[in-house]
Amino acid sequence: METRTVLPAAHRVLNQHPAFLLKKIWHYPARSRMIPQLIRKECMMIKKGGTYVVMGLLNTDSIAYATGKMIEELGGKVIYTVQNERLKRIFFDRGCSDLPQEIKDAMDIRYCDVTVENEVRNLFQGVGQIEGVVHSIAFANPKTCLGNKVYTNAFDDIKQGFHISCVSLATVAEFAQEHMGKGGSVVTLSFASQLAFPYYNWMGVNKAALEALVRALAREYGREHVRVNAISAGPLTTKAAKSIPHFAHLARTWKKISPLPWDPIHDKQEVANAVVFLLGDLSKKITGQTLYVDGGASSVGGELLKHEKPIKTMPAKKKIAAQERLKRMQERQRKK
Ligand SMILES: NC(=O)c1ccc[n+]([C@@H]2O[C@H](COP(=O)([O-])OP(=O)(O)OC[C@H]3O[C@@H](n4cnc5c(N)ncnc54)[C@H](O)[C@@H]3O)[C@@H](O)[C@H]2O)c1
């Protein structure tokens, strides 16, 4: 009787026949039944407590940093790599001044020059079981490989750029997959390799080769349940990007052709989201692909016409300042 007054709903439920209860649960609103599925799907992005190696950290502008942060937010453990000890010092001295000390202390950062096979081997021998690797690495000498002319006889620079920006993915994938016991995912970063851009010269060639390598590696490691994919990102303001002559012009051009608004600073986050998608089980049957995260610029031709341009949204600060200016102007007019 007491139960009846205190918990009438519970009493009603507990006194039902099990078959009736099952029927009730089945007819429970679809959205509520989907909640466990949604939670499960969120877990499928990144394995909770799983280890992910994110290679190519330089500073907090790096795509590697945005990706690592996202993996951690979703419950994964991140091991970052920098090229060498000097760059690790630079990262802590100047590259992450905006981060609180406890975040800096918690970061697991190791060295690995991807052109030195032993360093790659040692890195993966020391990481234990891993779920995925992000290869966010590229370099080409700007003076010779990103100059006015495509032709150069600086063959050593061309070879170095090719080794770092393309071949290294094969080295990384080989040593990484040995530590992906139940399968895993390798993701690399590319840039619009189907088009030729001014000054991007030999890096464009490297990116085209990188995407071909992605397909070859996907074929080779598929039977071990290791997937290999690339994200082709639109222009983002990072150290590597700033070494491309006239990068600002390229970023401006992107805004003119991209159907979706493209923000070279903040859209790093969107790129990181896509990397995380390719790392997790939601993309379980995707391999050998290049996924474009570029605001759609790669799928259209020519500049957008005026009426096709994305509607500009004013940043909140600017909007408030503009409203205040308008208010002051109206007050001045009233006083007159
Ligand atoms: N920023 C862009 O606009 C953009 C667009 C599309 C793709 N990408 C690609 O994203 C990746 C990451 O670049 P980012 O823009 O974050 O710039 P970034 O400068 O922050 O990262 C490049 C990283 O490559 C590392 N690196 C160079 N040589 C190395 C070596 N021998 N061994 C180990 N590491 C080495 C650098 O130390 C640096 O950490 C690159 O592959 C780049 O081509 C960048």
The ligand as an SDF file (V2000), in Angstrom:
LIG
                    3D

 44 48  0  0  0  0  0  0  0  0999 V2000
   48.0550   23.3600  -43.9020 N   0  0  0  0  0  0  0  0  0  0  0  0
   47.4430   23.0750  -45.0240 C   0  0  0  0  0  0  0  0  0  0  0  0
   46.9140   23.9430  -45.7220 O   0  0  0  0  0  0  0  0  0  0  0  0
   47.3340   21.6360  -45.4590 C   0  0  0  0  0  0  0  0  0  0  0  0
   46.3280   21.2830  -46.3750 C   0  0  0  0  0  0  0  0  0  0  0  0
   46.2590   19.9640  -46.7890 C   0  0  0  0  0  0  0  0  0  0  0  0
   47.1560   19.0250  -46.3050 C   0  0  0  0  0  0  0  0  0  0  0  0
   48.1300   19.4220  -45.4240 N   0  0  0  0  0  0  0  0  0  0  0  0
   49.0740   18.4110  -44.9500 C   0  0  0  0  0  0  0  0  0  0  0  0
   48.9040   18.2150  -43.5640 O   0  0  0  0  0  0  0  0  0  0  0  0
   50.1110   17.6790  -43.0340 C   0  0  0  0  0  0  0  0  0  0  0  0
   50.4840   18.4230  -41.7680 C   0  0  0  0  0  0  0  0  0  0  0  0
   50.8870   19.7310  -42.0570 O   0  0  0  0  0  0  0  0  0  0  0  0
   50.4470   21.0080  -41.2030 P   0  0  0  0  0  0  0  0  0  0  0  0
   49.7440   21.9100  -42.1400 O   0  0  0  0  0  0  0  0  0  0  0  0
   49.7860   20.6100  -39.9460 O   0  0  0  0  0  0  0  0  0  0  0  0
   51.8430   21.7330  -40.9120 O   0  0  0  0  0  0  0  0  0  0  0  0
   52.9070   21.5540  -39.7120 P   0  0  0  0  0  0  0  0  0  0  0  0
   54.0820   22.3470  -40.1620 O   0  0  0  0  0  0  0  0  0  0  0  0
   52.2900   21.8850  -38.4390 O   0  0  0  0  0  0  0  0  0  0  0  0
   53.2550   19.9980  -39.7590 O   0  0  0  0  0  0  0  0  0  0  0  0
   54.2110   19.4230  -40.6320 C   0  0  0  0  0  0  0  0  0  0  0  0
   55.0000   18.4670  -39.7830 C   0  0  0  0  0  0  0  0  0  0  0  0
   55.8800   17.6620  -40.5730 O   0  0  0  0  0  0  0  0  0  0  0  0
   57.0180   17.4250  -39.7460 C   0  0  0  0  0  0  0  0  0  0  0  0
   58.1540   16.8930  -40.4650 N   0  0  0  0  0  0  0  0  0  0  0  0
   58.8370   17.4180  -41.5220 C   0  0  0  0  0  0  0  0  0  0  0  0
   59.8760   16.6170  -41.8450 N   0  0  0  0  0  0  0  0  0  0  0  0
   59.8340   15.5570  -40.9870 C   0  0  0  0  0  0  0  0  0  0  0  0
   60.6390   14.4020  -40.8180 C   0  0  0  0  0  0  0  0  0  0  0  0
   61.7150   14.1430  -41.5860 N   0  0  0  0  0  0  0  0  0  0  0  0
   60.3180   13.5270  -39.8250 N   0  0  0  0  0  0  0  0  0  0  0  0
   59.2610   13.7480  -39.0270 C   0  0  0  0  0  0  0  0  0  0  0  0
   58.4560   14.8290  -39.1420 N   0  0  0  0  0  0  0  0  0  0  0  0
   58.7580   15.7260  -40.1150 C   0  0  0  0  0  0  0  0  0  0  0  0
   57.2950   18.8160  -39.1780 C   0  0  0  0  0  0  0  0  0  0  0  0
   58.2090   18.7540  -38.0980 O   0  0  0  0  0  0  0  0  0  0  0  0
   55.8930   19.2030  -38.7520 C   0  0  0  0  0  0  0  0  0  0  0  0
   55.6210   18.7380  -37.4600 O   0  0  0  0  0  0  0  0  0  0  0  0
   51.1340   17.7510  -44.1640 C   0  0  0  0  0  0  0  0  0  0  0  0
   51.1870   16.5110  -44.8210 O   0  0  0  0  0  0  0  0  0  0  0  0
   50.5330   18.7880  -45.0900 C   0  0  0  0  0  0  0  0  0  0  0  0
   50.9810   18.6590  -46.4240 O   0  0  0  0  0  0  0  0  0  0  0  0
   48.2160   20.6920  -44.9670 C   0  0  0  0  0  0  0  0  0  0  0  0
  1  2  1  0
  2  3  2  0
  2  4  1  0
  4  5  1  0
  4 44  2  0
  5  6  2  0
  6  7  1  0
  7  8  2  0
  8  9  1  0
  8 44  1  0
  9 10  1  0
  9 42  1  0
 10 11  1  0
 11 12  1  0
 11 40  1  0
 12 13  1  0
 13 14  1  0
 14 15  2  0
 14 16  1  0
 14 17  1  0
 17 18  1  0
 18 19  2  0
 18 20  1  0
 18 21  1  0
 21 22  1  0
 22 23  1  0
 23 24  1  0
 23 38  1  0
 24 25  1  0
 25 26  1  0
 25 36  1  0
 26 27  1  0
 26 35  1  0
 27 28  2  0
 28 29  1  0
 29 30  1  0
 29 35  2  0
 30 31  1  0
 30 32  2  0
 32 33  1  0
 33 34  2  0
 34 35  1  0
 36 37  1  0
 36 38  1  0
 38 39  1  0
 40 41  1  0
 40 42  1  0
 42 43  1  0
M  CHG  2   8   1  16  -1
M  END
$$$$
